[in-house]
Amino acid sequence: LCAATSLATAPGAATSYVVPLTSSSFTEALGRADTFVMFYAPWCKHSKDMRQAWTDLGTIFRDYTDVVIGSVDCTQEKELCSKQGASSFPTLKLYSEGDVLDYVGDRSLDSLRSFAVAHIHNKDESREGVRAQKEADRVFAANLAEAEKHGVLAVAESLFESTVFHDYSLVMFYAAWDLKSRAAMPTWILTATNFKENKEFRLVSVDCAKDATLCHRFGVSTFPTFVLFHDGKPIANYENDGPVSAPSLARFLKTRGVLP
């Protein structure tokens, strides 16, 4: 992310499907629709890199009268950005029926769309994508419950420290709306099943959509992220070129001396 420093000329205008918001139109937009906002600075490379995905997101939601995909130029709206806590760029926030949700995740179009659809308060379940999303939510919730049944500890920030202050703990930081997190759940369940009787380490899951501060604290910016803790301290991140798999997680644990 770019920190708020010097200013430069903004790039070319975004498409008409992304609504430029100012201090005078911001509150009005929030009052009439769920509003997903990118606070950006034209001089910031990260803002420039994200421009196409944000433009495409606006196109996807162009026919949704109750959803606004907006942008705020923080070189022009310094006071508004300051009030909204946008001190680095881009900062993404979704405003929905009085709630403010910080976006935590990668900047791909798929992740942005999945996050938006998961959180907008859409009353029309026949609308394209909404029914499918609700079914995906149901399946994911069932997978989470299945993982817990096999010994995975789902914890919030208030219990995190006491939970991982253990010999070894493998923590999956995920976001419920994230497609890759959803795809990883069968692997997480299989891992829990395989090592359910192993008392040497714990499997722990943290939903970064609910505990963004905790996830920021450990540098989590993509999902799912797997971090190995020893006596409450992070000691290694699981890294893999392809999709996460139960065998690759087991190899990771073996290389770290957790498994024989």
C-alpha positions in Angstrom: 0.0 0.0 0.0 1.1 3.6 -0.6 1.3 5.8 2.4 -0.2 9.3 2.2 2.6 11.6 1.0 3.2 13.8 -2.0 0.6 14.3 -4.7 0.6 14.0 -8.5 -1.7 14.3 -11.4 -4.5 11.7 -11.6 -4.7 9.2 -14.5 -7.5 9.2 -17.0 -11.1 9.1 -15.9 -12.7 5.8 -14.9 -15.6 4.4 -16.7 -19.1 5.7 -16.0 -20.0 2.6 -14.0 -17.6 3.6 -11.2 -19.1 6.5 -9.4 -16.7 9.3 -8.4 -17.6 10.4 -4.9 -17.0 13.7 -3.1 -17.6 14.9 0.4 -21.0 16.2 -0.8 -22.1 13.0 -2.6 -20.6 10.4 -0.3 -23.3 10.5 2.4 -26.1 10.6 -0.2 -24.7 7.4 -1.8 -24.5 5.6 1.5 -28.1 6.6 2.3 -29.5 5.0 -0.9 -27.4 1.9 -1.6 -24.8 -0.5 -0.4 -21.6 1.3 -1.4 -18.2 -0.3 -2.0 -15.6 2.4 -2.1 -12.0 2.6 -3.2 -10.1 5.5 -1.6 -7.1 6.1 -3.8 -4.4 8.5 -4.8 -3.7 9.0 -8.5 0.1 9.0 -7.9 0.1 5.7 -6.1 1.3 2.7 -8.1 -0.9 0.3 -6.1 -3.9 2.4 -6.9 -3.0 2.5 -10.6 -2.5 -1.3 -10.6 -5.9 -1.9 -9.2 -7.7 0.5 -11.5 -8.7 -2.1 -14.1 -10.1 -4.6 -11.6 -12.2 -1.8 -10.0 -13.4 -0.6 -13.4 -14.5 -4.2 -14.2 -16.2 -4.5 -10.8 -18.2 -1.4 -11.6 -19.3 -3.0 -14.9 -20.4 -6.2 -13.2 -22.7 -4.2 -10.8 -23.8 -1.6 -13.4 -27.5 -2.8 -13.4 -27.7 -3.1 -9.6 -29.7 0.0 -8.5 -29.1 -0.8 -4.9 -25.3 -1.1 -5.2 -22.8 1.6 -5.8 -19.2 0.9 -6.8 -17.5 4.2 -6.0 -14.1 5.9 -5.8 -12.8 8.8 -3.8 -9.7 10.7 -5.0 -7.9 11.4 -1.7 -5.8 14.1 -3.3 -9.0 16.1 -3.8 -11.0 14.9 -0.8 -8.4 14.9 2.0 -10.8 15.6 4.8 -13.3 12.9 3.7 -10.5 10.3 3.4 -9.1 11.2 6.8 -12.5 10.8 8.4 -12.9 7.4 6.8 -9.4 6.3 8.0 -7.9 6.0 4.5 -4.3 6.8 5.2 -2.7 4.3 2.7 -3.8 3.6 -0.8 -5.8 2.0 -2.1 -8.1 1.5 1.0 -11.3 -0.4 0.3 -14.4 -0.2 2.5 -18.0 -1.5 2.0 -20.8 0.5 3.6 -24.0 -1.5 4.1 -27.0 -0.5 6.2 -24.9 1.3 8.8 -22.1 -1.2 8.9 -18.5 -0.5 7.6 -16.5 -3.5 6.5 -12.8 -3.2 5.7 -11.8 -5.3 2.7 -8.9 -7.6 3.5 -7.7 -9.7 0.6 -6.0 -9.8 -2.8 -7.0 -7.3 -5.4 -8.3 -9.8 -8.1 -11.6 -9.2 -9.6 -12.9 -12.6 -8.4 -12.1 -11.8 -4.8 -13.6 -8.3 -5.0 -16.8 -9.6 -6.6 -17.1 -12.4 -4.1 -16.6 -10.1 -1.2 -19.2 -7.6 -2.5 -21.9 -10.2 -3.3 -21.4 -11.9 0.1 -22.0 -8.7 2.0 -24.5 -6.6 0.1 -28.0 -6.7 1.7 -29.7 -7.9 -1.5 -33.4 -8.6 -1.1 -33.9 -10.1 -4.6 -32.7 -13.7 -4.4 -33.6 -14.3 -8.0 -30.9 -11.9 -9.2 -28.0 -13.4 -11.0 -25.3 -14.6 -8.7 -27.2 -14.0 -5.4 -28.9 -17.4 -5.2 -25.6 -19.2 -6.1 -23.8 -17.2 -3.5 -26.3 -18.1 -0.8 -25.9 -21.8 -1.7 -22.1 -21.4 -1.6 -22.5 -19.8 1.8 -24.6 -22.7 3.1 -22.0 -25.2 1.9 -19.1 -23.3 3.4 -20.9 -23.0 6.7 -21.4 -26.8 6.7 -17.7 -27.3 5.9 -16.7 -25.1 8.8 -19.0 -27.1 11.1 -17.5 -30.4 9.8 -14.0 -29.1 10.4 -14.8 -28.2 14.0 -16.4 -31.7 14.5 -13.0 -33.1 13.6 -11.1 -31.0 16.1 -10.4 -27.6 14.4 -10.7 -24.8 16.9 -12.5 -21.8 15.4 -11.4 -18.8 17.5 -12.0 -15.1 17.6 -9.3 -12.5 18.5 -10.2 -12.5 22.2 -9.2 -16.2 22.5 -6.5 -16.4 20.0 -3.5 -15.9 22.3 -4.6 -18.5 24.8 -5.4 -21.0 22.1 -2.1 -20.9 20.2 0.0 -20.7 23.4 0.4 -24.5 22.9 3.2 -26.7 21.8 2.4 -26.3 18.1 -0.6 -24.8 16.3 -1.3 -24.6 12.6 -3.6 -21.6 11.9 -5.6 -21.1 8.8 -6.4 -17.5 8.3 -9.3 -17.3 5.9 -12.2 -15.1 4.7 -15.6 -16.6 4.4 -16.3 -14.7 1.1 -13.0 -15.7 -0.5 -13.2 -18.3 -3.3 -9.8 -19.9 -2.5 -10.7 -20.2 1.2 -13.8 -22.0 0.2 -11.9 -24.3 -2.1 -9.4 -25.1 0.6 -12.0 -26.3 3.1 -12.2 -30.0 2.0 -8.4 -30.1 2.4 -8.6 -28.6 5.9 -11.3 -31.1 6.9 -9.1 -34.0 5.6 -6.1 -32.7 7.5 -8.1 -32.4 10.6 -9.4 -36.0 10.1 -5.9 -37.4 9.5 -4.4 -35.8 12.6 -7.4 -35.8 15.0 -5.6 -38.1 17.4 -2.3 -36.2 17.4 -2.0 -34.2 20.6 1.2 -32.6 19.6 -0.4 -29.7 17.7 -3.7 -28.0 17.2 -5.5 -26.9 14.1 -7.0 -23.4 14.4 -9.1 -21.3 12.1 -9.5 -17.5 12.1 -12.1 -15.7 9.9 -10.4 -12.5 8.8 -13.7 -11.0 7.7 -14.6 -10.9 11.4 -11.1 -10.3 12.9 -9.3 -8.1 10.4 -7.1 -6.5 13.0 -5.8 -9.9 14.1 -5.0 -10.9 10.6 -3.3 -7.6 9.8 -1.2 -8.1 12.9 0.3 -11.3 11.4 0.7 -9.8 7.9 -2.1 -11.8 6.3 -3.1 -10.2 3.0 -4.1 -13.2 0.9 -6.4 -16.2 1.7 -6.1 -18.8 2.9 -2.8 -18.2 4.7 -1.5 -21.0 6.9 0.9 -20.0 9.7 2.6 -22.4 12.2 2.9 -21.2 15.8 5.1 -22.6 18.5 4.3 -21.6 22.1 2.2 -18.6 20.9 4.8 -17.3 18.4 4.6 -17.6 14.6 7.6 -19.5 13.3 6.8 -20.4 9.6 4.3 -19.7 6.8 3.2 -22.5 4.6 4.0 -21.8 1.0 3.0 -23.8 -2.1 2.9 -22.9 -5.8 -0.3 -24.7 -6.4 -3.6 -25.3 -4.6 -3.2 -26.3 -0.9 -3.4 -30.1 -0.4 -3.4 -32.4 2.6 -0.1 -34.1 1.6 1.7 -30.7 1.1 0.4 -29.5 4.6 1.7 -32.8 6.1 5.1 -32.3 4.4 5.2 -28.8 5.7 4.6 -30.0 9.3 7.2 -32.7 8.9 9.9 -30.3 7.7 9.2 -28.2 10.8 9.6 -31.2 13.1 5.9 -31.2 14.1 5.3 -34.7 12.6 7.8 -37.6 12.6 
